[in-house]
């Protein structure tokens, strides 16, 4: 059976492949190889500038050629590395050999070829490559996907700031809010979560087999390898990697920053699960309608149905993403003694976790863009819930010292169908200033929204 989008084992590379085109070049094995080449080249060029008598600074032409290996890295190049790996049975060594093969017929580079991967352990290359992948995945795919949802929520918060809506606490009618304020609640939570994702420092280490620069110092004992390594890692691209230096590690970078990043993404995803479920519920209540698309079918047997499938897809894929992100954040910071290999196979699934998240963001945004507010349904719901005014009435009664305020309202409202005239009769009987009576008599469920509109517009 040939591999295609129909035969792919994962739906990310099958059914949903077109929706993940931006993530695939970054988080795939091709992307991993590309970053490994970048790290090896950056280290090699930096070594040439270290002042060693045995390795003179590279010429401008050699530098341009090496940077071209990164810039022009292709699927064919990745396939060539895979072919080498069939012999080496070691993926990082295959990258080293591929780079050296590119030095053929270039005397300057051939002479210096043993400085490719010099004093490096495989994890020096791998951890920095994963870091580069994660930075790109976060900055180019994850955060932009979340930002689009933030923008949509801000748009909805502003547009619906003044549209009253009946609240439900414990599933029961409660003090009204506005549609815009409920969108603003999520907007503020999600923006804070995005800020935390963006704030995570992406770390890298290049310090040898157990983190002590053992091999480095065996070659040049008096050289400041720690500062050199820090410079390679923190110097901006293309001459460096533009990461944050990790000074302490075993053979592997400890992965604590990864756990922090994955937890931060999972927290944003949890907020979006909450949103997806709430919107699903509002669609069920009729507060929102969904714009139809010609030819789409909601049910194979019930022609009338327009299912909230985008929110269901978002919820399901966010759950998958978080299950993987949780495992990644719990497993990766743990390694036996100075290194075990359990992190290696797990790290190859970072793209899967971010893929499900990316897929969910797309589905959720699609669903939000289909929504049309049904103000008639919102108004009808509010008009059938006069009992929610028991709260302001008894609060005003308390202000003026009316004894048993809560109990009097409880007697009129609890477990009963409350009509406007029931509440108005009680209000007229109260011993409070007439101006306060008039204010309460003018109040409706739709007007009892507090600062909801102001808060929505301010978010």
HELIX and SHEET records of a PDB file:
HELIX    1   1 UNK A   17  UNK A   20  5                                   4    
HELIX    2   2 UNK A   21  UNK A   27  1                                   7    
HELIX    3   3 UNK A   29  UNK A   48  1                                  20    
HELIX    4   4 UNK A   60  UNK A   71  1                                  12    
HELIX    5   5 UNK A   75  UNK A   88  1                                  14    
HELIX    6   6 UNK A   91  UNK A  101  1                                  11    
HELIX    7   7 UNK A  107  UNK A  111  1                                   5    
HELIX    8   8 UNK A  113  UNK A  115  5                                   3    
HELIX    9   9 UNK A  122  UNK A  137  1                                  16    
HELIX   10  10 UNK A  138  UNK A  142  3                                   5    
HELIX   11  11 UNK A  143  UNK A  159  1                                  17    
HELIX   12  12 UNK A  179  UNK A  199  1                                  21    
HELIX   13  13 UNK A  214  UNK A  219  1                                   6    
HELIX   14  14 UNK A  225  UNK A  234  1                                  10    
HELIX   15  15 UNK A  256  UNK A  285  1                                  30    
HELIX   16  16 UNK A  309  UNK A  331  1                                  23    
HELIX   17  17 UNK A  342  UNK A  347  1                                   6    
HELIX   18  18 UNK A  350  UNK A  370  1                                  21    
HELIX   19  19 UNK A  375  UNK A  383  1                                   9    
HELIX   20  20 UNK A  386  UNK A  389  5                                   4    
HELIX   21  21 UNK A  390  UNK A  399  1                                  10    
HELIX   22  22 UNK A  405  UNK A  413  1                                   9    
HELIX   23  23 UNK A  420  UNK A  429  1                                  10    
HELIX   24  24 UNK A  434  UNK A  442  1                                   9    
HELIX   25  25 UNK A  452  UNK A  458  1                                   7    
SHEET    1   A 2 UNK A 164  UNK A 169  0                                        
SHEET    2   A 2 UNK A 172  UNK A 178 -1                                        
SHEET    1   B 2 UNK A 203  UNK A 204  0                                        
SHEET    2   B 2 UNK A 244  UNK A 245  1                                        
SHEET    1   C 2 UNK A 288  UNK A 290  0                                        
SHEET    2   C 2 UNK A 371  UNK A 373 -1                                        
END                                                                             
